[in-house]
């Protein structure tokens, strides 16, 4: 009977230790600064996206969820567009070469 209890206790300790390590946070070094490979420049209603890599696609939508631009196969390091909607807050999603995606919130006047 005591062998059964020892085995059961060892089993419980093993799996509780396993659960503690499974839910541990990864060791991230937040002291490293991450720089975005693109810049978004606004001048009134004109928006320019400049990137160090080629832009595969770009999508822009309003804060209310209306998609205003969706351009695929841009294949350029710069893309300029004009906003024809009377809203101030927009979201931009860029897909760069290598399937890297970035989303950013921008404001225009």
N, CA, C and O atoms as a printed pandas DataFrame, in Angstrom:
     atom_number atom_name residue_name chain_id  residue_number  x_coord  y_coord  z_coord
0              1         N          UNK        A               1    0.813   -1.189    0.000
1              2        CA          UNK        A               1    0.000    0.000    0.000
2              3         C          UNK        A               1    0.860    1.257    0.000
3              4         O          UNK        A               1    0.546    2.220   -0.700
4              5         N          UNK        A               2    1.961    1.259    0.791
5              6        CA          UNK        A               2    2.816    2.446    0.836
6              7         C          UNK        A               2    3.551    2.644   -0.486
7              8         O          UNK        A               2    3.806    3.783   -0.877
8              9         N          UNK        A               3    3.902    1.549   -1.193
9             10        CA          UNK        A               3    4.547    1.674   -2.507
10            11         C          UNK        A               3    3.615    2.370   -3.489
11            12         O          UNK        A               3    4.057    3.192   -4.292
12            13         N          UNK        A               4    2.329    2.044   -3.428
13            14        CA          UNK        A               4    1.327    2.669   -4.285
14            15         C          UNK        A               4    1.229    4.168   -3.986
15            16         O          UNK        A               4    1.141    4.970   -4.915
16            17         N          UNK        A               5    1.244    4.557   -2.719
17            18        CA          UNK        A               5    1.174    5.966   -2.339
18            19         C          UNK        A               5    2.424    6.729   -2.773
19            20         O          UNK        A               5    2.328    7.868   -3.229
20            21         N          UNK        A               6    3.590    6.109   -2.632
21            22        CA          UNK        A               6    4.843    6.754   -3.051
22            23         C          UNK        A               6    4.845    6.954   -4.562
23            24         O          UNK        A               6    5.242    8.015   -5.045
24            25         N          UNK        A               7    4.411    5.956   -5.303
25            26        CA          UNK        A               7    4.331    6.087   -6.767
26            27         C          UNK        A               7    3.356    7.183   -7.173
27            28         O          UNK        A               7    3.630    7.958   -8.090
28            29         N          UNK        A               8    2.237    7.245   -6.498
29            30        CA          UNK        A               8    1.229    8.250   -6.815
30            31         C          UNK        A               8    1.746    9.654   -6.482
31            32         O          UNK        A               8    1.525   10.592   -7.248
32            33         N          UNK        A               9    2.427    9.799   -5.351
33            34        CA          UNK        A               9    3.008   11.079   -4.968
34            35         C          UNK        A               9    4.096   11.509   -5.951
35            36         O          UNK        A               9    4.173   12.681   -6.322
36            37         N          UNK        A              10    4.929   10.568   -6.370
37            38        CA          UNK        A              10    5.967   10.871   -7.354
38            39         C          UNK        A              10    5.344   11.289   -8.682
39            40         O          UNK        A              10    5.844   12.202   -9.340
40            41         N          UNK        A              11    4.275   10.642   -9.075
41            42        CA          UNK        A              11    3.570   10.978  -10.305
42            43         C          UNK        A              11    3.006   12.393  -10.236
43            44         O          UNK        A              11    3.125   13.159  -11.192
44            45         N          UNK        A              12    2.393   12.739   -9.107
45            46        CA          UNK        A              12    1.816   14.074   -8.928
46            47         C          UNK        A              12    2.899   15.137   -8.934
47            48         O          UNK        A              12    2.733   16.178   -9.569
48            49         N          UNK        A              13    4.004   14.898   -8.240
49            50        CA          UNK        A              13    5.107   15.855   -8.212
50            51         C          UNK        A              13    5.723   16.049   -9.599
51            52         O          UNK        A              13    6.055   17.172   -9.979
52            53         N          UNK        A              14    5.876   14.964  -10.348
53            54        CA          UNK        A              14    6.450   15.049  -11.687
54            55         C          UNK        A              14    5.584   15.908  -12.606
55            56         O          UNK        A              14    6.102   16.788  -13.294
56            57         N          UNK        A              15    4.282   15.666  -12.625
57            58        CA          UNK        A              15    3.411   16.420  -13.519
58            59         C          UNK        A              15    3.165   17.847  -13.060
59            60         O          UNK        A              15    2.952   18.728  -13.893
60            61         N          UNK        A              16    3.189   18.098  -11.770
61            62        CA          UNK        A              16    3.074   19.487  -11.318
62            63         C          UNK        A              16    4.326   20.271  -11.691
63            64         O          UNK        A              16    4.227   21.444  -12.052
64            65         N          UNK        A              17    5.498   19.654  -11.612
65            66        CA          UNK        A              17    6.727   20.307  -12.076
66            67         C          UNK        A              17    6.709   20.535  -13.573
67            68         O          UNK        A              17    7.183   21.562  -14.058
68            69         N          UNK        A              18    6.164   19.582  -14.300
69            70        CA          UNK        A              18    6.048   19.717  -15.748
70            71         C          UNK        A              18    5.122   20.860  -16.120
71            72         O          UNK        A              18    5.414   21.618  -17.045
72            73         N          UNK        A              19    4.007   20.993  -15.409
73            74        CA          UNK        A              19    3.076   22.090  -15.683
74            75         C          UNK        A              19    3.693   23.443  -15.366
75            76         O          UNK        A              19    3.458   24.408  -16.093
76            77         N          UNK        A              20    4.466   23.533  -14.312
77            78        CA          UNK        A              20    5.107   24.806  -13.946
78            79         C          UNK        A              20    6.082   25.258  -15.022
79            80         O          UNK        A              20    6.150   26.447  -15.334
80            81         N          UNK        A              21    6.824   24.341  -15.583
81            82        CA          UNK        A              21    7.784   24.725  -16.628
82            83         C          UNK        A              21    7.097   24.952  -17.961
83            84         O          UNK        A              21    7.591   25.726  -18.781
84            85         N          UNK        A              22    5.961   24.291  -18.201
85            86        CA          UNK        A              22    5.265   24.451  -19.476
86            87         C          UNK        A              22    4.635   25.825  -19.597
87            88         O          UNK        A              22    4.532   26.348  -20.707
88            89         N          UNK        A              23    4.209   26.428  -18.496
89            90        CA          UNK        A              23    3.550   27.718  -18.534
90            91         C          UNK        A              23    4.476   28.869  -18.183
91            92         O          UNK        A              23    4.012   29.992  -17.983
92            93         N          UNK        A              24    5.759   28.617  -18.106
93            94        CA          UNK        A              24    6.714   29.679  -17.789
94            95         C          UNK        A              24    6.861   30.609  -18.980
95            96         O          UNK        A              24    6.749   30.171  -20.125
96            97         N          UNK        A              25    7.108   31.875  -18.730
97            98        CA          UNK        A              25    7.285   32.865  -19.785
98            99         C          UNK        A              25    8.638   32.667  -20.457
99           100         O          UNK        A              25    9.609   32.300  -19.795
100          101         N          UNK        A              26    8.711   32.907  -21.760
101          102        CA          UNK        A              26   10.015   32.808  -22.429
102          103         C          UNK        A              26   10.929   33.931  -21.956
103          104         O          UNK        A              26   10.467   34.992  -21.536
104          105         N          UNK        A              27   12.213   33.684  -22.029
105          106        CA          UNK        A              27   13.199   34.663  -21.597
106          107         C          UNK        A              27   13.422   35.665  -22.722
107          108         O          UNK        A              27   14.157   35.391  -23.671
108          109         N          UNK        A              28   12.786   36.824  -22.613
109          110        CA          UNK        A              28   12.911   37.875  -23.623
110          111         C          UNK        A              28   13.835   38.960  -23.116
111          112         O          UNK        A              28   13.818   39.307  -21.935
112          113         N          UNK        A              29   14.635   39.487  -24.010
113          114        CA          UNK        A              29   15.512   40.601  -23.656
114          115         C          UNK        A              29   14.866   41.865  -24.200
115          116         O          UNK        A              29   14.998   42.174  -25.384
116          117         N          UNK        A              30   14.164   42.600  -23.335
117          118        CA          UNK        A              30   13.449   43.784  -23.764
118          119         C          UNK        A              30   14.352   45.000  -23.879
119          120         O          UNK        A              30   13.906   46.070  -24.292
120          121         N          UNK        A              31   15.614   44.844  -23.518
121          122        CA          UNK        A              31   16.523   45.983  -23.615
122          123         C          UNK        A              31   16.937   46.250  -25.060
123          124         O          UNK        A              31   17.420   47.337  -25.378
124          125         N          UNK        A              32   16.749   45.262  -25.933
125          126        CA          UNK        A              32   17.072   45.463  -27.344
126          127         C          UNK        A              32   15.996   46.324  -27.987
127          128         O          UNK        A              32   14.803   46.074  -27.811
128          129         N          UNK        A              33   16.408   47.314  -28.714
129          130        CA          UNK        A              33   15.462   48.165  -29.432
130          131         C          UNK        A              33   15.176   47.541  -30.786
131          132         O          UNK        A              33   16.093   47.141  -31.504
132          133         N          UNK        A              34   13.896   47.461  -31.130
133          134        CA          UNK        A              34   13.489   46.933  -32.427
134          135         C          UNK        A              34   13.141   48.103  -33.321
135          136         O          UNK        A              34   12.323   48.946  -32.952
136          137         N          UNK        A              35   13.745   48.165  -34.477
137          138        CA          UNK        A              35   13.431   49.223  -35.425
138          139         C          UNK        A              35   12.588   48.635  -36.548
139          140         O          UNK        A              35   12.865   47.548  -37.055
140          141         N          UNK        A              36   11.564   49.372  -36.918
141          142        CA          UNK        A              36   10.683   48.935  -37.994
142          143         C          UNK        A              36   11.405   49.117  -39.326
143          144         O          UNK        A              36   12.150   50.083  -39.491
144          145         N          UNK        A              37   11.201   48.216  -40.269
145          146        CA          UNK        A              37   11.851   48.347  -41.574
146          147         C          UNK        A              37   11.089   49.271  -42.527
147          148         O          UNK        A              37   11.301   49.216  -43.738
148          149         N          UNK        A              38   10.208   50.116  -41.995
149          150        CA          UNK        A              38    9.421   51.016  -42.834
150          151         C          UNK        A              38    9.142   52.298  -42.069
151          152         O          UNK        A              38    9.321   52.368  -40.854
152          153         N          UNK        A              39    8.696   53.317  -42.810
153          154        CA          UNK        A              39    8.245   54.584  -42.233
154          155         C          UNK        A              39    6.971   54.994  -42.939
155          156         O          UNK        A              39    6.832   54.804  -44.147
156          157         N          UNK        A              40    6.038   55.560  -42.183
157          158        CA          UNK        A              40    4.798   56.067  -42.757
158          159         C          UNK        A              40    4.808   57.576  -42.573
159          160         O          UNK        A              40    4.854   58.077  -41.449
160          161         N          UNK        A              41    4.764   58.293  -43.688
161          162        CA          UNK        A              41    4.807   59.748  -43.686
162          163         C          UNK        A              41    3.461   60.282  -44.149
163          164         O          UNK        A              41    2.918   59.818  -45.152
164          165         N          UNK        A              42    2.919   61.259  -43.420
165          166        CA          UNK        A              42    1.648   61.855  -43.812
166          167         C          UNK        A              42    1.837   63.342  -44.054
167          168         O          UNK        A              42    2.570   64.023  -43.336
168          169         N          UNK        A              43    1.158   63.826  -45.081
169          170        CA          UNK        A              43    1.133   65.253  -45.400
170          171         C          UNK        A              43   -0.289   65.570  -45.825
171          172         O          UNK        A              43   -0.649   65.431  -46.993
172          173         N          UNK        A              44   -1.098   66.003  -44.853
173          174        CA          UNK        A              44   -2.510   66.223  -45.147
174          175         C          UNK        A              44   -3.195   64.894  -45.392
175          176         O          UNK        A              44   -3.157   64.009  -44.537
176          177         N          UNK        A              45   -3.819   64.743  -46.547
177          178        CA          UNK        A              45   -4.504   63.493  -46.900
178          179         C          UNK        A              45   -3.617   62.561  -47.724
179          180         O          UNK        A              45   -4.062   61.486  -48.125
180          181         N          UNK        A              46   -2.380   62.954  -47.978
181          182        CA          UNK        A              46   -1.467   62.110  -48.745
182          183         C          UNK        A              46   -0.586   61.320  -47.779
183          184         O          UNK        A              46   -0.003   61.883  -46.853
184          185         N          UNK        A              47   -0.499   60.017  -48.005
185          186        CA          UNK        A              47    0.269   59.124  -47.147
186          187         C          UNK        A              47    1.318   58.431  -48.005
187          188         O          UNK        A              47    1.013   57.930  -49.087
188          189         N          UNK        A              48    2.562   58.404  -47.517
189          190        CA          UNK        A              48    3.646   57.721  -48.206
190          191         C          UNK        A              48    4.239   56.682  -47.261
191          192         O          UNK        A              48    4.543   56.973  -46.104
192          193         N          UNK        A              49    4.396   55.480  -47.770
193          194        CA          UNK        A              49    5.022   54.395  -47.007
194          195         C          UNK        A              49    6.349   54.111  -47.673
195          196         O          UNK        A              49    6.402   53.764  -48.853
196          197         N          UNK        A              50    7.434   54.262  -46.905
197          198        CA          UNK        A              50    8.776   53.966  -47.413
198          199         C          UNK        A              50    9.333   52.813  -46.606
199          200         O          UNK        A              50    9.227   52.784  -45.379
200          201         N          UNK        A              51    9.927   51.865  -47.306
201          202        CA          UNK        A              51   10.427   50.669  -46.648
202          203         C          UNK        A              51   11.845   50.366  -47.099
203          204         O          UNK        A              51   12.252   50.730  -48.203
204          205         N          UNK        A              52   12.594   49.692  -46.227
205          206        CA          UNK        A              52   13.938   49.249  -46.605
206          207         C          UNK        A              52   13.869   47.968  -47.434
207          208         O          UNK        A              52   14.844   47.597  -48.088
208          209         N          UNK        A              53   12.727   47.298  -47.408
209          210        CA          UNK        A              53   12.500   46.095  -48.205
210          211         C          UNK        A              53   11.344   46.360  -49.165
211          212         O          UNK        A              53   10.588   47.314  -48.983
212          213         N          UNK        A              54   11.212   45.532  -50.168
213          214        CA          UNK        A              54   10.095   45.692  -51.099
214          215         C          UNK        A              54    8.776   45.373  -50.406
215          216         O          UNK        A              54    8.680   44.429  -49.621
216          217         N          UNK        A              55    7.759   46.182  -50.712
217          218        CA          UNK        A              55    6.421   45.991  -50.166
218          219         C          UNK        A              55    5.673   45.032  -51.088
219          220         O          UNK        A              55    5.537   45.298  -52.282
220          221         N          UNK        A              56    5.186   43.919  -50.537
221          222        CA          UNK        A              56    4.402   42.981  -51.330
222          223         C          UNK        A              56    2.966   43.461  -51.480
223          224         O          UNK        A              56    2.423   43.485  -52.584
224          225         N          UNK        A              57    2.354   43.843  -50.361
225          226        CA          UNK        A              57    0.961   44.301  -50.413
226          227         C          UNK        A              57    0.727   45.309  -49.295
227          228         O          UNK        A              57    1.461   45.362  -48.308
228          229         N          UNK        A              58   -0.320   46.103  -49.486
229          230        CA          UNK        A              58   -0.701   47.105  -48.500
230          231         C          UNK        A              58   -2.216   47.140  -48.416
231          232         O          UNK        A              58   -2.911   47.042  -49.427
232          233         N          UNK        A              59   -2.719   47.281  -47.198
233          234        CA          UNK        A              59   -4.156   47.402  -46.999
234          235         C          UNK        A              59   -4.379   48.505  -45.970
235          236         O          UNK        A              59   -3.694   48.559  -44.948
236          237         N          UNK        A              60   -5.341   49.385  -46.246
237          238        CA          UNK        A              60   -5.675   50.496  -45.359
238          239         C          UNK        A              60   -7.171   50.447  -45.109
239          240         O          UNK        A              60   -7.967   50.311  -46.037
240          241         N          UNK        A              61   -7.548   50.563  -43.812
241          242        CA          UNK        A              61   -8.955   50.608  -43.473
242          243         C          UNK        A              61   -9.191   51.646  -42.390
243          244         O          UNK        A              61   -8.277   52.022  -41.656
244          245         N          UNK        A              62  -10.438   52.104  -42.304
245          246        CA          UNK        A              62  -10.799   53.145  -41.352
246          247         C          UNK        A              62  -11.007   52.541  -39.973
247          248         O          UNK        A              62  -11.046   51.321  -39.812
248          249         N          UNK        A              63  -11.141   53.412  -38.985
249          250        CA          UNK        A              63  -11.382   52.937  -37.622
250          251         C          UNK        A              63  -12.764   52.299  -37.489
251          252         O          UNK        A              63  -12.999   51.525  -36.561
252          253         N          UNK        A              64  -13.672   52.616  -38.400
253          254        CA          UNK        A              64  -14.995   51.983  -38.375
254          255         C          UNK        A              64  -15.022   50.669  -39.157
255          256         O          UNK        A              64  -16.056   50.004  -39.211
256          257         N          UNK        A              65  -13.902   50.293  -39.758
257          258        CA          UNK        A              65  -13.797   48.990  -40.414
258          259         C          UNK        A              65  -13.964   48.985  -41.913
259          260         O          UNK        A              65  -13.961   47.910  -42.514
260          261         N          UNK        A              66  -14.111   50.141  -42.553
261          262        CA          UNK        A              66  -14.267   50.191  -44.010
262          263         C          UNK        A              66  -12.895   50.156  -44.681
263          264         O          UNK        A              66  -12.024   50.977  -44.395
264          265         N          UNK        A              67  -12.730   49.211  -45.556
265          266        CA          UNK        A              67  -11.471   49.078  -46.286
266          267         C          UNK        A              67  -11.453   50.110  -47.404
267          268         O          UNK        A              67  -12.381   50.175  -48.210
268          269         N          UNK        A              68  -10.400   50.916  -47.453
269          270        CA          UNK        A              68  -10.342   51.949  -48.493
270          271         C          UNK        A              68   -9.252   51.665  -49.523
271          272         O          UNK        A              68   -9.351   52.128  -50.659
272          273         N          UNK        A              69   -8.221   50.919  -49.154
273          274        CA          UNK        A              69   -7.167   50.564  -50.115
274          275         C          UNK        A              69   -6.751   49.128  -49.864
275          276         O          UNK        A              69   -6.522   48.723  -48.724
276          277         N          UNK        A              70   -6.657   48.365  -50.940
277          278        CA          UNK        A              70   -6.059   47.036  -50.883
278          279         C          UNK        A              70   -5.287   46.842  -52.181
279          280         O          UNK        A              70   -5.870   46.615  -53.242
280          281         N          UNK        A              71   -3.989   46.934  -52.080
281          282        CA          UNK        A              71   -3.131   46.826  -53.254
282          283         C          UNK        A              71   -2.196   45.641  -53.065
283          284         O          UNK        A              71   -1.397   45.615  -52.128
284          285         N          UNK        A              72   -2.296   44.665  -53.952
285          286        CA          UNK        A              72   -1.420   43.494  -53.908
286          287         C          UNK        A              72   -0.361   43.635  -54.987
287          288         O          UNK        A              72   -0.538   44.369  -55.959
288          289         N          UNK        A              73    0.721   42.936  -54.807
289          290        CA          UNK        A              73    1.838   42.911  -55.757
290          291         C          UNK        A              73    2.357   44.318  -56.040
291          292         O          UNK        A              73    2.486   44.709  -57.200
292          293         N          UNK        A              74    2.653   45.072  -54.999
293          294        CA          UNK        A              74    3.218   46.409  -55.156
294          295         C          UNK        A              74    4.642   46.298  -55.673
295          296         O          UNK        A              74    5.009   46.982  -56.629
296          297         N          UNK        A              75    5.457   45.436  -55.046
297          298        CA          UNK        A              75    6.843   45.166  -55.456
298          299         C          UNK        A              75    7.666   46.439  -55.633
299          300         O          UNK        A              75    8.370   46.600  -56.630
300          301         N          UNK        A              76    7.572   47.329  -54.670
301          302        CA          UNK        A              76    8.361   48.559  -54.677
302          303         C          UNK        A              76    8.707   48.896  -53.230
303          304         O          UNK        A              76    8.074   48.399  -52.298
304          305         N          UNK        A              77    9.700   49.730  -53.055
305          306        CA          UNK        A              77   10.094   50.089  -51.691
306          307         C          UNK        A              77    9.351   51.323  -51.190
307          308         O          UNK        A              77    9.522   51.716  -50.035
308          309         N          UNK        A              78    8.529   51.942  -52.041
309          310        CA          UNK        A              78    7.767   53.114  -51.651
310          311         C          UNK        A              78    6.378   53.038  -52.278
311          312         O          UNK        A              78    6.212   52.564  -53.402
312          313         N          UNK        A              79    5.386   53.514  -51.532
313          314        CA          UNK        A              79    4.012   53.515  -52.037
314          315         C          UNK        A              79    3.323   54.761  -51.504
315          316         O          UNK        A              79    3.350   55.018  -50.301
316          317         N          UNK        A              80    2.701   55.542  -52.394
317          318        CA          UNK        A              80    2.010   56.769  -52.021
318          319         C          UNK        A              80    0.548   56.661  -52.433
319          320         O          UNK        A              80    0.225   56.194  -53.525
320          321         N          UNK        A              81   -0.331   57.105  -51.532
321          322        CA          UNK        A              81   -1.759   57.113  -51.842
322          323         C          UNK        A              81   -2.407   58.313  -51.177
323          324         O          UNK        A              81   -1.849   58.917  -50.261
324          325         N          UNK        A              82   -3.602   58.646  -51.662
325          326        CA          UNK        A              82   -4.361   59.776  -51.144
326          327         C          UNK        A              82   -5.641   59.244  -50.524
327          328         O          UNK        A              82   -6.299   58.380  -51.104
328          329         N          UNK        A              83   -5.999   59.749  -49.357
329          330        CA          UNK        A              83   -7.198   59.316  -48.642
330          331         C          UNK        A              83   -8.346   60.239  -49.014
331          332         O          UNK        A              83   -8.246   61.459  -48.887
332          333         N          UNK        A              84   -9.448   59.636  -49.479
333          334        CA          UNK        A              84  -10.618   60.401  -49.913
334          335         C          UNK        A              84  -11.797   60.230  -48.974
335          336         O          UNK        A              84  -12.943   60.423  -49.382
336          337         N          UNK        A              85  -11.542   59.874  -47.733
337          338        CA          UNK        A              85  -12.598   59.631  -46.751
338          339         C          UNK        A              85  -12.459   60.662  -45.642
339          340         O          UNK        A              85  -11.342   61.031  -45.280
340          341         N          UNK        A              86  -13.567   61.130  -45.103
341          342        CA          UNK        A              86  -13.538   62.146  -44.054
342          343         C          UNK        A              86  -13.419   61.521  -42.669
343          344         O          UNK        A              86  -14.250   61.786  -41.800
344          345         N          UNK        A              87  -12.428   60.721  -42.458
345          346        CA          UNK        A              87  -12.120   60.172  -41.137
346          347         C          UNK        A              87  -10.678   60.518  -40.814
347          348         O          UNK        A              87   -9.904   60.864  -41.708
348          349         N          UNK        A              88  -10.311   60.427  -39.536
349          350        CA          UNK        A              88   -8.966   60.836  -39.127
350          351         C          UNK        A              88   -8.078   59.680  -38.706
351          352         O          UNK        A              88   -6.854   59.803  -38.756
352          353         N          UNK        A              89   -8.651   58.574  -38.297
353          354        CA          UNK        A              89   -7.888   57.435  -37.795
354          355         C          UNK        A              89   -7.974   56.295  -38.809
355          356         O          UNK        A              89   -9.058   55.930  -39.262
356          357         N          UNK        A              90   -6.809   55.740  -39.155
357          358        CA          UNK        A              90   -6.731   54.650  -40.122
358          359         C          UNK        A              90   -5.764   53.595  -39.611
359          360         O          UNK        A              90   -4.920   53.860  -38.755
360          361         N          UNK        A              91   -5.904   52.413  -40.149
361          362        CA          UNK        A              91   -4.980   51.317  -39.861
362          363         C          UNK        A              91   -4.335   50.889  -41.163
363          364         O          UNK        A              91   -5.000   50.774  -42.192
364          365         N          UNK        A              92   -3.033   50.654  -41.108
365          366        CA          UNK        A              92   -2.272   50.253  -42.284
366          367         C          UNK        A              92   -1.646   48.899  -41.998
367          368         O          UNK        A              92   -0.999   48.713  -40.967
368          369         N          UNK        A              93   -1.840   47.949  -42.916
369          370        CA          UNK        A              93   -1.172   46.660  -42.817
370          371         C          UNK        A              93   -0.250   46.508  -44.017
371          372         O          UNK        A              93   -0.687   46.584  -45.165
372          373         N          UNK        A              94    1.022   46.293  -43.738
373          374        CA          UNK        A              94    2.018   46.092  -44.781
374          375         C          UNK        A              94    2.470   44.649  -44.762
375          376         O          UNK        A              94    2.644   44.060  -43.696
376          377         N          UNK        A              95    2.659   44.081  -45.930
377          378        CA          UNK        A              95    3.302   42.781  -46.039
378          379         C          UNK        A              95    4.555   42.989  -46.857
379          380         O          UNK        A              95    4.492   43.398  -48.017
380          381         N          UNK        A              96    5.693   42.708  -46.251
381          382        CA          UNK        A              96    6.976   42.894  -46.918
382          383         C          UNK        A              96    7.472   41.567  -47.459
383          384         O          UNK        A              96    6.894   40.514  -47.190
384          385         N          UNK        A              97    8.547   41.632  -48.225
385          386        CA          UNK        A              97    9.150   40.399  -48.743
386          387         C          UNK        A              97    9.486   39.486  -47.581
387          388         O          UNK        A              97    9.865   39.959  -46.510
388          389         N          UNK        A              98    9.356   38.207  -47.777
389          390        CA          UNK        A              98    9.607   37.249  -46.714
390          391         C          UNK        A              98    8.385   37.043  -45.839
391          392         O          UNK        A              98    8.491   36.478  -44.751
392          393         N          UNK        A              99    7.217   37.497  -46.303
393          394        CA          UNK        A              99    5.936   37.335  -45.595
394          395         C          UNK        A              99    5.946   37.937  -44.197
395          396         O          UNK        A              99    5.324   37.391  -43.286
396          397         N          UNK        A             100    6.642   39.052  -44.016
397          398        CA          UNK        A             100    6.621   39.768  -42.743
398          399         C          UNK        A             100    5.486   40.775  -42.794
399          400         O          UNK        A             100    5.411   41.580  -43.722
400          401         N          UNK        A             101    4.590   40.735  -41.792
401          402        CA          UNK        A             101    3.441   41.635  -41.757
402          403         C          UNK        A             101    3.565   42.589  -40.580
403          404         O          UNK        A             101    3.988   42.219  -39.485
404          405         N          UNK        A             102    3.180   43.835  -40.848
405          406        CA          UNK        A             102    3.205   44.879  -39.832
406          407         C          UNK        A             102    1.894   45.643  -39.910
407          408         O          UNK        A             102    1.400   45.926  -41.001
408          409         N          UNK        A             103    1.331   45.974  -38.764
409          410        CA          UNK        A             103    0.103   46.769  -38.704
410          411         C          UNK        A             103    0.364   47.983  -37.834
411          412         O          UNK        A             103    0.990   47.891  -36.778
412          413         N          UNK        A             104   -0.128   49.123  -38.296
413          414        CA          UNK        A             104    0.093   50.365  -37.548
414          415         C          UNK        A             104   -1.128   51.251  -37.650
415          416         O          UNK        A             104   -1.813   51.275  -38.673
416          417         N          UNK        A             105   -1.388   51.971  -36.590
417          418        CA          UNK        A             105   -2.482   52.940  -36.543
418          419         C          UNK        A             105   -1.898   54.321  -36.876
419          420         O          UNK        A             105   -0.891   54.738  -36.303
420          421         N          UNK        A             106   -2.554   55.024  -37.818
421          422        CA          UNK        A             106   -2.071   56.345  -38.189
422          423         C          UNK        A             106   -3.234   57.338  -38.101
423          424         O          UNK        A             106   -4.404   56.954  -38.105
424          425         N          UNK        A             107   -2.885   58.599  -38.024
425          426        CA          UNK        A             107   -3.868   59.668  -38.039
426          427         C          UNK        A             107   -3.537   60.655  -39.125
427          428         O          UNK        A             107   -2.366   60.957  -39.357
428          429         N          UNK        A             108   -4.544   61.159  -39.792
429          430        CA          UNK        A             108   -4.357   62.179  -40.837
430          431         C          UNK        A             108   -5.265   63.351  -40.529
431          432         O          UNK        A             108   -6.238   63.221  -39.786
432          433         N          UNK        A             109   -4.942   64.486  -41.103
433          434        CA          UNK        A             109   -5.746   65.697  -40.883
434          435         C          UNK        A             109   -6.680   65.952  -42.019
435          436         O          UNK        A             109   -7.428   66.928  -41.996
